[in-house]
């Protein structure tokens, strides 16, 4: 009898996890689609936007560091940076401490694009959450922070054991 109850509870949890994964996948798809619509008005692609976000948040990065952050091959990241440099959103600069090292620096135009796009994304999310109660928004915020923290913890644990 206890075995069936445990099995039932495990199946219920598996069903809930399946539903959570599906909803997150759908949400990510919608956000990506909205992001593409917004970016149509700017001279950058979605991968370039992601790269600009990392540069804005982390500061100057080498191509290798940026490549690791955006999970693209080094050669692909180099091409990406070349195009961003041509569009005037970043520039390559020599490291102050080691002239052999070249860092990617976000320019004012790149920062401006990041701020405008993020503001439009926030506006979209605000519209989506317009009819959601403050308590529900607070709960959503709390649960998303919890999920993110757990994901970072699991990632750190998996990389520390290697």
VMD Tcl script that draws the C-alpha trace (Angstrom):
set ca {
  {0.00 0.00 0.00}
  {2.75 2.48 0.94}
  {4.64 1.62 -2.25}
  {1.59 2.59 -4.36}
  {1.22 5.88 -2.49}
  {4.89 6.72 -3.04}
  {4.63 5.73 -6.70}
  {1.47 7.88 -7.06}
  {3.22 10.87 -5.45}
  {6.26 10.41 -7.70}
  {4.02 10.28 -10.78}
  {2.19 13.43 -9.65}
  {5.54 15.21 -9.23}
  {6.73 13.96 -12.63}
  {3.50 15.26 -14.21}
  {3.96 18.65 -12.55}
  {7.60 18.83 -13.64}
  {6.50 17.96 -17.19}
  {3.92 20.74 -17.09}
  {6.45 23.25 -15.70}
  {8.96 22.34 -18.42}
  {6.30 22.71 -21.12}
  {5.11 26.10 -19.81}
  {8.69 27.38 -19.54}
  {9.35 26.22 -23.11}
  {6.22 28.01 -24.37}
  {7.07 31.17 -22.41}
  {10.66 31.15 -23.71}
  {9.33 30.77 -27.26}
  {6.96 33.71 -26.89}
  {9.67 35.88 -25.33}
  {12.06 34.96 -28.14}
  {9.39 35.79 -30.74}
  {8.62 39.15 -29.07}
  {12.35 39.87 -28.83}
  {12.77 39.27 -32.57}
  {9.89 41.65 -33.33}
  {11.51 44.34 -31.20}
  {14.97 43.75 -32.70}
  {13.59 44.16 -36.24}
  {13.85 47.90 -35.61}
  {17.55 47.73 -34.72}
  {20.72 46.90 -36.69}
  {21.49 43.77 -34.61}
  {20.46 40.13 -34.51}
  {19.30 38.13 -31.49}
  {22.78 36.57 -30.91}
  {24.32 40.05 -31.15}
  {21.79 41.34 -28.62}
  {22.71 38.52 -26.23}
  {26.41 39.35 -26.70}
  {25.72 43.05 -26.06}
  {23.83 42.18 -22.88}
  {26.83 40.23 -21.56}
  {29.19 43.09 -22.44}
  {26.86 45.59 -20.79}
  {26.60 43.52 -17.61}
  {30.17 42.17 -17.35}
  {32.22 44.92 -18.97}
  {34.94 44.36 -21.54}
  {35.48 40.69 -22.43}
  {37.87 38.80 -24.68}
  {36.39 36.93 -27.62}
  {37.01 33.67 -25.78}
  {35.23 34.88 -22.64}
  {32.29 36.16 -24.68}
  {32.21 32.91 -26.66}
  {31.85 30.95 -23.41}
  {29.11 33.26 -22.12}
  {26.96 33.06 -25.26}
  {27.74 29.39 -25.91}
  {28.96 29.86 -29.47}
  {32.12 28.61 -31.14}
  {35.09 30.98 -31.00}
  {35.05 31.44 -34.80}
  {31.31 32.20 -34.79}
  {31.80 34.72 -31.99}
  {34.64 36.37 -33.94}
  {32.32 36.79 -36.95}
  {29.58 38.10 -34.66}
  {31.95 40.70 -33.17}
  {33.15 41.69 -36.67}
  {29.55 42.46 -37.68}
  {28.85 44.33 -34.42}
  {32.01 46.37 -34.93}
  {30.88 47.29 -38.47}
  {27.51 48.39 -37.02}
  {29.29 50.63 -34.51}
  {27.97 48.95 -31.36}
  {31.32 47.57 -30.12}
  {35.01 48.09 -30.69}
  {38.07 45.99 -30.03}
  {40.57 47.51 -27.61}
  {43.93 46.33 -26.31}
  {44.00 45.29 -22.66}
  {45.68 47.92 -20.47}
  {47.71 45.33 -18.56}
  {48.62 43.00 -21.44}
  {48.81 44.51 -24.92}
  {48.60 41.03 -26.47}
  {45.05 40.65 -25.16}
  {42.20 42.22 -27.14}
  {38.94 42.99 -25.39}
  {35.53 43.78 -26.82}
  {34.16 47.08 -25.55}
  {30.51 48.08 -25.88}
  {30.02 51.54 -27.36}
  {27.36 54.11 -26.49}
  {25.23 53.03 -29.48}
  {25.30 49.43 -28.19}
  {24.36 50.51 -24.65}
  {21.55 52.63 -26.04}
  {20.15 49.71 -28.04}
  {20.30 47.44 -24.98}
  {18.42 49.97 -22.83}
  {15.76 50.65 -25.47}
  {15.13 46.97 -26.19}
  {14.98 46.04 -22.51}
  {12.55 48.90 -21.88}
  {10.30 47.63 -24.70}
  {10.50 44.08 -23.32}
  {9.52 45.36 -19.85}
  {6.63 47.26 -21.35}
  {5.46 44.09 -23.10}
  {5.69 42.09 -19.86}
  {3.84 44.85 -18.02}
  {1.04 44.59 -20.57}
  {0.93 40.80 -20.16}
  {0.73 41.12 -16.36}
  {-1.79 43.97 -16.39}
  {-4.68 41.86 -15.11}
  {-2.62 39.83 -12.64}
  {-2.92 40.77 -8.95}
  {0.01 42.29 -7.06}
  {0.14 39.20 -4.85}
  {0.37 36.93 -7.89}
  {3.11 39.09 -9.41}
  {5.00 38.94 -6.09}
  {4.59 35.16 -5.97}
  {5.73 34.82 -9.58}
  {8.76 37.01 -8.88}
  {9.63 34.95 -5.80}
  {9.25 31.61 -7.57}
  {11.26 32.70 -10.62}
  {14.08 33.91 -8.35}
  {13.95 30.60 -6.49}
  {14.05 28.62 -9.75}
  {16.99 30.70 -11.02}
  {18.90 30.27 -7.77}
  {18.32 26.51 -7.84}
  {19.46 26.32 -11.45}
  {22.66 28.23 -10.64}
  {23.28 25.96 -7.63}
  {22.84 22.79 -9.68}
  {25.09 24.21 -12.42}
  {27.81 25.11 -9.91}
  {27.58 21.68 -8.31}
  {27.87 19.92 -11.67}
  {30.89 21.99 -12.75}
  {32.70 21.77 -9.40}
  {32.71 17.97 -9.54}
  {34.47 17.82 -12.93}
}
mol new
graphics top color blue
foreach p $ca { graphics top sphere $p radius 0.5 }
foreach p [lrange $ca 0 end-1] q [lrange $ca 1 end] { graphics top cylinder $p $q radius 0.2 }
display resetview
